[in-house]
Every structure is written in structure tokens, then in C-alpha cells.
Amino acid sequence: MPPAPNRASRAAWTALGFVGVGVGTLGVVLPGLPTVGPFVFAAWCFSKSSPRFERWVLDLPGVGPMVRDHRAGLGMPRRAKVLAGAMIVVACSLSIALGVDRLAVRLAIAAAGAVGVAWIAWRVPTREAVLARRGAGEGL
């Protein structure tokens, strides 16, 4: 995708990209906060503003390959899906048990966690399954 046509647009997309990098970086150390999603967003923003920063995100160790996999439609490795679901369950359980007293808030946390786990399980492709389907299609 070519960068935005004017300087103000590129500056805005660059700023949003760095917000994504910041949130993703926090997600590395804070349980319950996503990591890869914000970096995917950052790479998308940088694709509209700065090919250099886009390449930087795509080349980051650890997260760069996952962003490239997402762009290629490969989804998440099975192990990462299981780990992400487990982390959501742990974070929500701890929040419910230790963080709030009100039943309505506890139910909201449980519902949000259930939606997150369901989304990862059923909507995010599993990398191994996608590669197997692609491999089977090549033999035709």
C-alpha cells in the first residue's frame, strides 16, 4: 500500500502506529493485554505512512513473524492459541476472584473472557490447519 499522500496524514498514521507499538510492548509484560494485535495494527498504520517503520515492525524478533503470518492469512500456531486462551482464563479468574466485589462486574469480566476465548478458538485460523489445507490444494 502506498503511503498517504500528504504530510499531515502520514504524521497521523505514524503516531497511531507508535501507539500500537506502545500498547503491544505493554502487552509483552502485562498479562491479559494483547501483544500481536497491536503490532498488526501498527504495521498497518505504518504501511500508510512509513515503509521504513513498517519493515521495522515486520523484522522485530518474536512478534515480526507473527505479524507476517497474520498478513499471509496463516493465523496463530496451535500452541499460541492454547496459551492465549489459558492466559485469558487465568487473567479473568484472578480479576474475578481478587479484583472486584460486585456480581455484575464479575459477570461482565467472565463474559468478556468467554468471548475472547471463543474468538480465538473459532475465528482465528490455526496456522497448522491453514498450511495443511494449502499443501493439500497444491497437489491438485
C-alpha positions in Angstrom: 0.0 0.0 0.0 1.5 3.4 -0.9 1.9 5.9 1.9 -0.7 8.6 2.5 -0.5 11.5 0.0 0.1 14.4 2.4 2.4 15.1 5.3 -0.4 15.5 7.9 -1.9 12.1 7.1 1.4 10.4 7.2 2.1 12.0 10.6 -1.2 10.9 12.0 -0.7 7.3 10.7 2.8 7.3 12.1 1.5 8.5 15.5 -1.2 5.8 15.5 1.4 3.2 14.6 3.6 4.1 17.5 0.5 3.9 19.8 0.1 0.4 18.5 3.8 -0.4 19.2 3.4 1.1 22.7 0.3 -1.0 23.5 1.9 -4.1 22.0 5.0 -3.6 24.1 3.0 -3.3 27.3 1.2 -6.5 26.2 4.5 -8.3 26.4 4.8 -7.7 30.1 1.2 -7.2 31.3 -0.9 -10.3 31.5 -4.3 -10.0 29.8 -3.2 -7.2 27.4 -2.8 -8.4 23.8 0.6 -8.2 22.1 0.4 -9.3 18.5 -2.9 -7.4 17.6 -1.5 -4.0 18.4 1.6 -4.8 16.4 -0.5 -5.9 13.4 -2.4 -2.5 13.8 1.0 -0.7 14.0 2.3 -2.4 10.8 -0.9 -1.5 9.0 -0.7 2.2 10.1 3.0 2.3 9.1 2.1 0.9 5.7 0.1 4.1 5.2 2.9 6.4 6.4 6.4 4.9 6.6 7.7 1.8 4.8 10.8 2.0 7.0 8.8 1.7 10.2 6.5 -1.0 8.6 9.7 -3.0 7.8 10.9 -2.4 11.4 7.8 -3.9 12.9 7.9 -6.9 10.4 11.5 -7.5 11.3 11.1 -7.4 15.1 12.2 -10.6 16.8 9.4 -12.6 18.2 6.5 -10.5 17.1 7.5 -9.8 13.4 7.0 -13.4 12.2 3.5 -13.4 13.8 2.6 -10.1 12.1 3.8 -11.5 8.8 1.8 -14.8 9.4 -1.3 -12.7 10.1 -0.9 -10.8 6.9 -0.5 -14.0 5.0 -3.7 -15.4 6.5 -1.9 -18.1 8.4 -3.4 -17.2 11.8 -1.8 -18.4 15.0 0.1 -21.6 15.8 -2.0 -24.1 17.8 0.3 -23.8 20.8 -0.1 -20.0 20.8 -3.9 -20.3 20.6 -3.9 -22.6 23.6 -1.6 -20.4 25.6 -3.6 -17.3 24.7 -6.9 -18.9 25.8 -5.3 -20.1 29.0 -3.9 -16.7 29.8 -7.4 -15.1 29.2 -8.9 -17.7 31.6 -6.2 -17.0 34.3 -6.4 -13.2 34.0 -10.2 -13.2 34.1 -10.3 -15.7 37.0 -7.8 -13.7 39.0 -9.7 -10.5 38.3 -13.0 -12.1 39.4 -11.5 -13.7 42.5 -9.3 -10.8 43.7 -10.3 -7.6 41.9 -14.0 -6.9 42.2 -16.8 -7.4 44.7 -19.8 -6.6 42.5 -21.6 -9.5 40.8 -22.4 -7.5 37.7 -18.7 -6.7 37.2 -17.7 -10.3 37.8 -20.2 -11.4 35.2 -19.0 -8.8 32.7 -15.4 -10.0 33.1 -16.4 -13.6 32.7 -18.4 -12.8 29.6 -15.6 -10.8 28.1 -13.2 -13.6 28.8 -15.5 -16.1 27.2 -15.9 -14.0 24.1 -12.1 -13.7 23.8 -11.5 -17.4 24.2 -14.3 -18.2 21.7 -13.0 -15.7 19.2 -9.5 -17.2 19.3 -10.9 -20.8 19.2 -13.3 -20.3 16.3 -12.5 -17.2 14.4 -8.6 -17.1 14.4 -7.2 -19.6 11.9 -4.9 -22.2 13.2 -1.6 -22.0 11.3 -1.0 -25.7 11.0 -4.5 -26.3 9.6 -4.1 -23.5 7.1 -0.8 -24.8 5.9 -2.2 -28.4 5.7 -5.1 -27.1 3.5 -2.8 -25.1 1.3 -0.5 -28.1 0.9 -3.4 -30.4 0.0 -4.6 -27.8 -2.6 -1.2 -27.7 -4.2 -1.3 -31.4 -5.1 -4.4 -31.0 -7.3 
